[in-house]
Amino acid sequence: MAETTASRPASTILLLRDGAAAKEIEVFMMVRHHQIEFSSGALVFPGGSVDAGDQEIVKRSDLYSGGEGLSEADRGFRIAAIRETFEESGILLARSKDSGTPVDARRAGEIADAHRVALNEHKVSFLSILADNGLQLALDTLVPYAHWITPEGMPKRFDTWFFLAAAPPDQLGAHDGRESTDSIWVSPREAVEGGESGRFKLPFPTTRNLIRLAKQSSVSAALEHARGMSVVTVMPVVTKTDTGRQLRIPREAGYDGEVFEVGAVG
């Protein structure tokens, strides 16, 4: 029997804002670079793996707030989610260490201009950026929304937490040109329709979370709904069919079904 590849801890954030259209929210999404090994060319939420630097920040409680009652692992997932979002979009979910006030768009832009490229090139650590700029990551702005684990048998597997967060006012985000080649604020409905039409390439977990998110009419409603949810871990069971693949997930996870036909697993 072939050995199962271990899953790598990872995090992603669904950054939300109220849209111009009535009763629709918008979520920040990016197109993955076609040369990226995992989900190349796909429209995804910002995120990535939990790394050793995130674990170093976990040990520095002066560099984050809102982590009370969370385990070290949970804090690591949230720190990674905020770091990856900053690396990939320039949006920063943080507060001033001195005043406790959220970082505004102007300050976030200054920090991104000064450090984002060096951070992406591993020339500076996220820990040092936080410490040197008197910042604390705002862990309590993230609300757990989903937990997906890549099916067994896949060559690269992730243990991924999805979080919801209200986008900081006027922080619009921009793709990094490295891991992502485009970015967009889009309603969940439009993103799903784009996946169906071929306009977008959407991984299966992304599609299911967009469909669920589309039921919420405002950012406040989406966050309230998420806070009242019990997050059920999803690790799809894959079966090959004549037309592609069939995925089975727990019905209690809240994705309007248990068995789904897909062309490929993303």
N, C-alpha and C positions, 0 to 999 in steps of 0.2 A: 504494500500500500504506500502511495506517495505521501511524503510528509506535508503537513499543512503549514503554509507560510505564516509566520507570526504577524499579527496586525499591529500597525504602527499608530500610536496615539496622535490624533489630529483634531483640529477645531475649525469651525467656519462661522461667520456672522451674516445674518440676514439684516442688513442695515435698512431701516424703513423711514419713509417720510410720507406725509399725506399728499396725495396727488391733486393736480388741478381739476381732474374730472370728479364728478360727484360720486361719493361712496366708493372710491378706489384708492388704494394705497400704492406706493411705488417702492421697489426694492433695488438696491445697487447691485449690478452684476457685471462680470467681466468675461471676455473671450480669452480662453487659454491659448498660449502660443502653440502653433502647430508642431513645433519641435519638442514640446514638453512631453515626457514619456507617459504621464497619467492624464487621461481626459483631454488629450490634445484637441484644440479647436472648439472645445465645448464652452457653452455659456454657463458660468458658475458663480457662486458667491465667493467673496474673498476668504481665504483661509489656507491652512497648511499644517504641517507636522509640528508637534510639540518637540522642542529641541533642548539641548543641555543649557543654553542660555536662559530659557524660560524657567528651568528648575533653579538656576542661580537667583533669579528674581523672586521665586517663591520663598527663598530663605531670607529675603530682605523685605520684611513687612512694612518698612518705611517707604517702599516704592509702590505701594498699592493701598487702596482703601476699599471698603465694602466686601472684604473677604472673610468676615467673621462667620463662624459656623461651617465654613467650607473645609473639606479635607485638602491636604497638600496636592493630591491628584487633581481635584476639582479646580483649585487655584491655578495649577499648571495649564489646564485646558483653557481657562479664561484668559490667562496671560498670553498664551500662544495665539488665541483668537484675536486679541487686540493688536499684538505685534504684527501678525501676518496681515491684518487689515491695514495697518499703517504702512507696511512695506509695499503692499500691492495697490493701495488707493490713496494714501496720504491722509486719510481720515484718522483722527486720533481721539480715542475715548479715554480722556485723562483729566486730572484736576491739578490745580496749583497746590503744591505741598503746604505753602504758607497760608493761603486764604481759603482753600477748599473749593474755590470756584472752578467750574468747568473751563477747559481750554477752549477759547473761541476760535473762529475760523482764521482770523489774522495770525494769531500765535501758532496755531497748528500749521499754517502755511509757512511761517518762518522756520519752524523746526523741520518740516519736511524739506524745504529748500536747502537747509544747512546740512542735513544728516541722512536723508532717505537714500540717496545714491550710495553713499559710503556704507550704510547699513546693508543694502542689498548686495554689495560687493564684499561683505564680511570684513570691512576695514574698521568698523566701529561696532560696539555691542549696544543692544537696546538698553541694557542695564545702565551703561554709561550715559546714554542720551537722557534717560530719565533722571539720573542723579545730577548730571551737570545742569539740567534745565529746571530743577526743583519741581519735578512732576510725580504724581501718583496715578497709577492706572485705576480707572473707575470700574472695578470688577462688578459692582452691583448694578451697573447699567445693562448687563447681559442677563437675559432670561432664557433658561434652557427650553429648547423647543423640540429637539429630536436627537436620537442616538442611533446611528447606523454603523454596522460592521460589515466590511466587504465579505461576500460569500467565500466559504472555504473552496479551495481549488484554484483561486485566482492567483496569478504570479505576484501581484503587489496588493497588499491588503491594508486597510486603514480602520481604526476604531475612532469614529468621528462624532464629536458633539456639535450639534447645530444650536446656535444661540440667536435670539432676536434682540435687537437694540434699536432705539430711536436714533437716527442720524443726528449728530450735533447740528444746531442751526447754522446754515450757510456753509457747512463743510460739504462741498459737492463731490469730491473724489475725482481721481484721474488715474488711469491705468499706468503701469510702470514701464511699458514698452519692452519688458524682458520676459517675465512669465505670462504676461497678458498683453494683448495687442489692441484691445478696444474695451470701452466701458460704457455703461448705459444705465440710466434710471428708467425702469420699466414696470408697468403694473404686472402682478402675477398672472392675470388673465391674458395679457398680451404676450407674455413670455411663453406661456403654455400653448397658445395658439400658434406662436412662431415655431415651437417645437413640432407641432402637428403638421405645419405647412412646409417644413424644411428650412425656414428662415434661420432658425437656431438649432444647434446640436445640444440637446439636454440630456445629461445623465439621468438614470431612472430615479435615484433619491431626490435629485433637484426637482424633477417634474412633480413627484408626489408631494413634496413640501410646498411647491408653488401652488398646486391645486388646493391644498389645505389652507394656505395663507390667503388665497383669493376669496375665501368666505368672509374675511374680516373687512369692514368698511372704513376703518381708521387705524392709525398707529396705536392709539390708546386702547381700542378694542382688541387689537392683535396681542398687545402685551398683557392685557387683563386675561384674555383667553389662555395664553401660554402659562401665566402664573397659576392658573387653576387646573392645568393639565397634569396627568401622571405620565411621564415620559416612559414609553415602552421600548426597550432595545429591539432593533430590527436587524437581523442577519438573514437576508434572503436565501432560500433554498432554491437552487437552480436545477431545472430539468430541461433537456433539449427536446424540441418538438420539430415537426416537419417544416414549420414556418419560421423558426428562430429559437427562442428560449422562453420558458415559463418560470416566473418567479413566484414563490410563495412566501408571504410575510404574515406576521401575527395580525389578525383582524382587530385586536384590541389596541393596536398601535394608532388607529384612527385615520387610516388612509382610504376609507371607503371601499374596502375590499380585502381579499386575502390572496387571490390568484390573479396574476397579470401576465399577459403575453407581450413580450418585447423582442426586438430584433437582435439586441446585444445588451450586455451588462455594462453599465457605466459606474 
